[in-house]
Amino acid sequence: MRIIRFILGLIILTIDWLTTPRGIKREKYLQAKVDAATAKLALYQYKACPFCVKVRRAAKRNSLKIATFDAKREAGRAEELIAGGGKLKVPCLKIEDQSGQVQWMYESKQIIAYLDNRFGSDRFKLDAPAFSVEKADISA
């Protein structure tokens, strides 16, 4: 089983590498605002997890610089994920707002909807109110 997972992981990573999406182009000042807004985001993930790959691709499409942490291979990251979010499940996006409140978002569809809603090229809204997990539109 370990060999099968290893081979599937290599296939997933190779396809991801070969088909990496292009990021959207923004004016420098807008990209600087986006970069400042994403400084408070962190993605806990496994490198070859297909759901994590989907989230990383969405971030790449939106030209987002989000810190990524491997919850399996980086010491202490699994404990951080459990302590903050309550469970060891990836992908998980840690969202810290301006007041220091932290929200943990676990489902890849919700994470992608959040990223597209907040940072998408046609909907860039840095001044938008905090996104709520309960209000996430995952039908897209």
NUGU-250104 format. One record per residue (C-alpha): z, y, x; residue in three letters; residue number from 1. Coordinates in steps of 0.5 Angstrom, whole numbers, plus 2048, in hexadecimal, padded with zeros to 3 digits. Layout:
// residues N
pz=Z | py=Y | px=X | aa=ALA | i=NUM
...
//
This chain:
// residues 140
pz=800 | py=800 | px=800 | aa=MET | i=1
pz=802 | py=805 | px=806 | aa=ARG | i=2
pz=7FB | py=804 | px=809 | aa=ILE | i=3
pz=7F7 | py=805 | px=802 | aa=ILE | i=4
pz=7FB | py=80C | px=801 | aa=ARG | i=5
pz=7F9 | py=80E | px=808 | aa=PHE | i=6
pz=7F2 | py=80C | px=807 | aa=ILE | i=7
pz=7F2 | py=810 | px=800 | aa=LEU | i=8
pz=7F6 | py=816 | px=804 | aa=GLY | i=9
pz=7F0 | py=816 | px=809 | aa=LEU | i=10
pz=7EB | py=816 | px=804 | aa=ILE | i=11
pz=7EE | py=81C | px=800 | aa=ILE | i=12
pz=7F0 | py=820 | px=806 | aa=LEU | i=13
pz=7E8 | py=81F | px=808 | aa=THR | i=14
pz=7E5 | py=821 | px=801 | aa=ILE | i=15
pz=7EA | py=827 | px=801 | aa=ASP | i=16
pz=7E8 | py=829 | px=808 | aa=TRP | i=17
pz=7E0 | py=828 | px=806 | aa=LEU | i=18
pz=7E1 | py=82C | px=800 | aa=THR | i=19
pz=7E6 | py=831 | px=801 | aa=THR | i=20
pz=7E4 | py=837 | px=7FC | aa=PRO | i=21
pz=7E3 | py=83E | px=7FE | aa=ARG | i=22
pz=7E8 | py=843 | px=7FD | aa=GLY | i=23
pz=7E7 | py=849 | px=7F9 | aa=ILE | i=24
pz=7E5 | py=850 | px=7FD | aa=LYS | i=25
pz=7EA | py=856 | px=7FB | aa=ARG | i=26
pz=7EA | py=85D | px=7FE | aa=GLU | i=27
pz=7EF | py=85D | px=804 | aa=LYS | i=28
pz=7F4 | py=861 | px=800 | aa=TYR | i=29
pz=7F4 | py=85C | px=7FA | aa=LEU | i=30
pz=7F4 | py=856 | px=7FF | aa=GLN | i=31
pz=7FA | py=859 | px=803 | aa=ALA | i=32
pz=7FE | py=85A | px=7FC | aa=LYS | i=33
pz=7FC | py=853 | px=7FA | aa=VAL | i=34
pz=7FF | py=850 | px=801 | aa=ASP | i=35
pz=805 | py=854 | px=800 | aa=ALA | i=36
pz=806 | py=851 | px=7F9 | aa=ALA | i=37
pz=805 | py=84A | px=7FB | aa=THR | i=38
pz=80A | py=84B | px=801 | aa=ALA | i=39
pz=810 | py=849 | px=7FC | aa=LYS | i=40
pz=80C | py=843 | px=7FA | aa=LEU | i=41
pz=80D | py=83C | px=7FD | aa=ALA | i=42
pz=809 | py=835 | px=7FB | aa=LEU | i=43
pz=80D | py=82F | px=7FD | aa=TYR | i=44
pz=808 | py=829 | px=7FD | aa=GLN | i=45
pz=805 | py=823 | px=801 | aa=TYR | i=46
pz=7FF | py=824 | px=805 | aa=LYS | i=47
pz=7FB | py=81E | px=801 | aa=ALA | i=48
pz=7FE | py=81F | px=7FA | aa=CYS | i=49
pz=7F8 | py=820 | px=7F6 | aa=PRO | i=50
pz=7FB | py=825 | px=7F1 | aa=PHE | i=51
pz=7FE | py=829 | px=7F7 | aa=CYS | i=52
pz=7F7 | py=829 | px=7FA | aa=VAL | i=53
pz=7F5 | py=82C | px=7F3 | aa=LYS | i=54
pz=7FA | py=831 | px=7F4 | aa=VAL | i=55
pz=7F8 | py=833 | px=7FB | aa=ARG | i=56
pz=7F1 | py=833 | px=7F9 | aa=ARG | i=57
pz=7F3 | py=838 | px=7F3 | aa=ALA | i=58
pz=7F6 | py=83C | px=7F8 | aa=ALA | i=59
pz=7F0 | py=83C | px=7FD | aa=LYS | i=60
pz=7EC | py=83E | px=7F7 | aa=ARG | i=61
pz=7F0 | py=844 | px=7F6 | aa=ASN | i=62
pz=7F1 | py=846 | px=7FD | aa=SER | i=63
pz=7F8 | py=845 | px=7FD | aa=LEU | i=64
pz=7FD | py=844 | px=803 | aa=LYS | i=65
pz=802 | py=840 | px=800 | aa=ILE | i=66
pz=807 | py=83D | px=805 | aa=ALA | i=67
pz=807 | py=835 | px=805 | aa=THR | i=68
pz=80C | py=830 | px=806 | aa=PHE | i=69
pz=80B | py=829 | px=807 | aa=ASP | i=70
pz=811 | py=826 | px=803 | aa=ALA | i=71
pz=810 | py=81F | px=806 | aa=LYS | i=72
pz=80F | py=821 | px=80E | aa=ARG | i=73
pz=813 | py=827 | px=80F | aa=GLU | i=74
pz=81A | py=826 | px=810 | aa=ALA | i=75
pz=81F | py=829 | px=80A | aa=GLY | i=76
pz=819 | py=82B | px=806 | aa=ARG | i=77
pz=81A | py=825 | px=801 | aa=ALA | i=78
pz=822 | py=828 | px=800 | aa=GLU | i=79
pz=820 | py=82F | px=7FF | aa=GLU | i=80
pz=81B | py=82C | px=7F9 | aa=LEU | i=81
pz=820 | py=828 | px=7F6 | aa=ILE | i=82
pz=826 | py=82E | px=7F7 | aa=ALA | i=83
pz=821 | py=833 | px=7F4 | aa=GLY | i=84
pz=81D | py=830 | px=7EF | aa=GLY | i=85
pz=821 | py=82A | px=7ED | aa=GLY | i=86
pz=81C | py=824 | px=7EF | aa=LYS | i=87
pz=818 | py=821 | px=7F5 | aa=LEU | i=88
pz=811 | py=822 | px=7F2 | aa=LYS | i=89
pz=80B | py=826 | px=7F4 | aa=VAL | i=90
pz=807 | py=82A | px=7F4 | aa=PRO | i=91
pz=80D | py=82F | px=7F2 | aa=CYS | i=92
pz=80C | py=837 | px=7F3 | aa=LEU | i=93
pz=812 | py=83B | px=7F5 | aa=LYS | i=94
pz=811 | py=842 | px=7F2 | aa=ILE | i=95
pz=816 | py=847 | px=7F4 | aa=GLU | i=96
pz=816 | py=84E | px=7F0 | aa=ASP | i=97
pz=817 | py=855 | px=7F2 | aa=GLN | i=98
pz=81E | py=854 | px=7F0 | aa=SER | i=99
pz=820 | py=84E | px=7F4 | aa=GLY | i=100
pz=81F | py=849 | px=7EE | aa=GLN | i=101
pz=81C | py=842 | px=7EF | aa=VAL | i=102
pz=818 | py=83E | px=7EB | aa=GLN | i=103
pz=815 | py=837 | px=7ED | aa=TRP | i=104
pz=80F | py=835 | px=7E9 | aa=MET | i=105
pz=80D | py=82D | px=7EA | aa=TYR | i=106
pz=807 | py=82C | px=7E6 | aa=GLU | i=107
pz=800 | py=82D | px=7EA | aa=SER | i=108
pz=7FD | py=82F | px=7E3 | aa=LYS | i=109
pz=802 | py=835 | px=7E2 | aa=GLN | i=110
pz=802 | py=837 | px=7EA | aa=ILE | i=111
pz=7FA | py=838 | px=7E9 | aa=ILE | i=112
pz=7FB | py=83B | px=7E3 | aa=ALA | i=113
pz=800 | py=840 | px=7E6 | aa=TYR | i=114
pz=7FC | py=841 | px=7EC | aa=LEU | i=115
pz=7F6 | py=843 | px=7E8 | aa=ASP | i=116
pz=7F9 | py=847 | px=7E3 | aa=ASN | i=117
pz=7FD | py=84B | px=7E8 | aa=ARG | i=118
pz=7F8 | py=84C | px=7EE | aa=PHE | i=119
pz=7F1 | py=84A | px=7EB | aa=GLY | i=120
pz=7EB | py=84E | px=7ED | aa=SER | i=121
pz=7EA | py=851 | px=7E6 | aa=ASP | i=122
pz=7F2 | py=851 | px=7E4 | aa=ARG | i=123
pz=7F5 | py=854 | px=7EA | aa=PHE | i=124
pz=7FC | py=856 | px=7E8 | aa=LYS | i=125
pz=801 | py=857 | px=7ED | aa=LEU | i=126
pz=805 | py=85C | px=7E8 | aa=ASP | i=127
pz=805 | py=856 | px=7E2 | aa=ALA | i=128
pz=80C | py=854 | px=7E0 | aa=PRO | i=129
pz=80F | py=84E | px=7E3 | aa=ALA | i=130
pz=80B | py=847 | px=7E1 | aa=PHE | i=131
pz=80F | py=842 | px=7DD | aa=SER | i=132
pz=80E | py=83B | px=7DD | aa=VAL | i=133
pz=80F | py=83A | px=7D6 | aa=GLU | i=134
pz=809 | py=83F | px=7D5 | aa=LYS | i=135
pz=804 | py=83C | px=7D9 | aa=ALA | i=136
pz=7FE | py=83A | px=7D6 | aa=ASP | i=137
pz=7FC | py=834 | px=7D9 | aa=ILE | i=138
pz=7F6 | py=832 | px=7D4 | aa=SER | i=139
pz=7F1 | py=835 | px=7D9 | aa=ALA | i=140
//
